[in-house]
Amino acid sequence: MTRLVYSSITLLCLCCSVAAESPAAKEYLLEDLKNYEFENEREELIIEDLSVLQSYALDSQRKELRDLLARKLGVLSLEGNKNDLPALQQLILAGGFERKDVRAWQSLGIVFGDILVAEHGLKWISYEDDLGKSKALRWRQTDNFVFPVTFFSKRIHFKERFTISEVYEQISREIRAFKNY
């Protein structure tokens, strides 16, 4: 084992010294680096309107959240704007969601996304990249996207503490920034 470690270290040192002496290794001055053009591997994005199935899935999860609000808090309707934020926060505080219930947390993200649509003029779209297909919000025909479905499920997964209003204010600042850009 010791001999293997020394051999690996020797091999590593040998490779490093060969690489350092290699004519292919080029030195750059600071001015060169400022103007250096890196290879740009732009990933292929497919942006489309929501499919009928995606719209149905969103509607189904909206209904699940409304049903939960009615059962837990007696809230029978939502306004669809930021006036709904206190009711959503109250649902969290009332224990309306189990930590491991990703679907319920994502339903909250969908309703939260609807609030962002109403307040900021975004649009639900289908966003597909090399990682897969997602439902997202888009500002006009720009490359500015918001992914509200997983806002809360990811925070819960990583045991972050948050309030709905804090998340809303943070994302609203970011949305205003890209809208004003």
C-alpha positions in Angstrom: 0.0 0.0 0.0 2.8 2.4 0.9 4.6 1.6 -2.3 1.4 2.3 -4.3 1.0 5.7 -2.6 4.6 6.7 -3.3 4.2 5.5 -6.9 1.1 7.6 -7.3 2.8 10.6 -5.9 5.8 10.1 -8.1 3.6 9.7 -11.2 1.6 12.8 -10.3 4.8 14.9 -9.8 6.2 13.5 -13.1 2.9 14.4 -14.9 2.9 17.9 -13.4 6.5 18.6 -14.4 5.9 17.3 -17.9 2.8 19.5 -18.2 4.6 22.5 -16.9 7.4 22.0 -19.5 5.0 21.3 -22.3 5.0 23.9 -25.1 1.2 23.6 -25.2 0.9 25.3 -21.8 0.6 29.0 -22.7 1.0 31.8 -20.3 -1.4 34.7 -20.5 -1.0 38.3 -19.3 -3.8 40.1 -17.5 -4.7 42.1 -20.6 -4.9 38.8 -22.6 -7.3 37.3 -20.1 -9.6 40.3 -20.2 -10.2 39.8 -23.9 -10.0 36.0 -23.9 -13.1 34.4 -25.5 -14.0 31.2 -23.8 -15.7 28.4 -25.7 -19.3 28.9 -25.2 -21.4 25.8 -24.9 -24.8 27.2 -25.0 -27.3 24.6 -23.9 -30.3 24.0 -26.0 -33.5 25.4 -24.4 -37.0 24.6 -25.6 -39.5 27.1 -24.4 -43.2 26.4 -25.3 -46.6 27.2 -24.0 -47.8 24.7 -21.4 -49.2 21.5 -22.9 -52.8 20.5 -22.0 -51.3 17.8 -19.6 -49.1 20.4 -17.9 -52.0 22.8 -17.5 -54.1 20.0 -16.0 -51.3 19.1 -13.6 -51.1 22.7 -12.4 -54.9 22.9 -12.0 -55.0 19.7 -10.1 -52.3 20.8 -7.6 -54.1 24.2 -7.2 -57.2 22.4 -6.3 -55.3 20.3 -3.7 -54.0 23.4 -2.1 -57.4 25.1 -2.0 -58.9 21.9 -0.4 -56.1 21.9 2.2 -56.8 25.6 3.0 -60.5 24.9 3.4 -59.9 21.8 5.7 -57.2 23.3 7.8 -58.1 27.0 8.0 -61.7 27.3 6.7 -60.4 29.5 3.9 -62.8 28.9 1.0 -61.3 31.1 -1.7 -58.1 32.9 -2.7 -57.9 36.3 -4.4 -55.0 35.2 -6.6 -52.8 38.1 -5.6 -50.4 39.0 -2.8 -53.3 39.4 -0.4 -53.2 35.5 -0.2 -49.7 35.4 1.3 -50.9 35.6 4.9 -53.3 32.7 4.4 -50.5 30.6 2.8 -48.2 31.4 5.7 -50.9 30.6 8.2 -51.3 27.2 6.5 -47.6 26.5 7.0 -47.7 27.6 10.7 -50.9 25.4 11.3 -48.9 22.3 10.2 -50.7 22.0 6.9 -47.8 20.3 5.3 -45.7 17.3 6.3 -42.0 17.9 5.7 -41.7 14.9 3.3 -44.9 15.8 1.3 -43.1 17.2 -1.7 -46.3 17.3 -3.8 -48.0 19.5 -1.2 -45.1 21.9 -1.0 -45.0 22.1 -4.8 -48.7 22.8 -4.8 -47.9 25.8 -2.6 -45.2 26.8 -5.1 -47.8 26.7 -7.9 -50.2 28.9 -6.0 -47.3 31.2 -5.1 -46.4 31.2 -8.8 -49.9 32.3 -9.7 -49.5 35.3 -7.3 -46.3 36.2 -9.1 -48.2 36.0 -12.4 -50.9 38.3 -11.1 -48.5 40.8 -9.5 -45.7 40.9 -12.0 -47.2 40.0 -15.4 -45.3 36.8 -15.9 -46.6 33.8 -17.9 -46.5 30.1 -17.2 -44.5 28.2 -19.8 -42.8 24.8 -20.4 -39.1 25.0 -20.0 -36.9 22.2 -21.2 -33.1 21.9 -21.0 -30.6 19.1 -20.7 -31.8 18.4 -17.2 -35.5 17.8 -18.2 -38.8 19.6 -18.6 -40.1 22.0 -16.0 -43.0 24.4 -15.5 -41.7 27.9 -15.1 -42.7 31.6 -15.3 -41.3 33.8 -18.0 -41.1 37.6 -18.4 -42.4 38.4 -21.9 -40.2 36.8 -24.7 -37.0 37.2 -22.7 -34.6 34.6 -21.2 -35.7 35.6 -17.7 -37.4 32.6 -15.9 -38.7 31.9 -12.4 -39.2 28.3 -11.2 -41.8 28.7 -8.4 -43.0 25.0 -8.3 -39.9 24.0 -6.2 -39.4 27.2 -4.2 -40.7 25.7 -1.0 -40.0 22.0 -1.4 -36.3 22.7 -1.9 -36.2 25.0 1.1 -37.8 22.4 3.2 -35.5 19.7 1.9 -32.5 21.7 2.9 -34.1 22.7 6.2 -34.1 26.4 5.5 -36.2 28.7 7.6 -38.4 31.1 5.7 -41.6 33.0 5.6 -43.8 33.3 2.5 -43.6 37.1 2.6 -39.7 37.0 2.8 -39.6 34.7 -0.2 -42.1 36.9 -2.0 -40.2 40.1 -1.4 -36.9 38.5 -2.4 -38.2 37.1 -5.7 -40.1 40.3 -6.4 -36.9 42.3 -6.1 -35.2 39.9 -8.6 -38.2 40.1 -11.0 -38.3 43.9 -10.8 -34.5 43.9 -11.6 -34.8 41.9 -14.7 -38.0 43.7 -15.8 -36.1 47.0 -15.5 -32.9 45.8 -17.2 
